[in-house]
Amino acid sequence: MTKFAERLFELREENKVTMEVLAEYLKVNKSTISKWERKKSTPNIDYAYQIALYFNVSCDFLLGLEDN
């Protein structure tokens, strides 16, 4: 899930979304977002899907299966 961590961080930075804002949207703790970005844990499929919807990208992009 290395690519996921990188993509999540990049999407947040590009869209100027703080960990707090994303955590509130997903109804998780800020520390959860931090752990995902630091590769300490990975989200379940439901969270990955919600993140993809939030940033208007495909799950394949978020998971590093495609670059577009």
Buried (B, 14 or more C-beta within 10 A) or exposed (E): BEEBBEBBBEBBEEEEBEBEBBBEEBEBEBEBBEBBBEEEEBBEEEBBEBBBEBBEBEBEBBBBEEEE
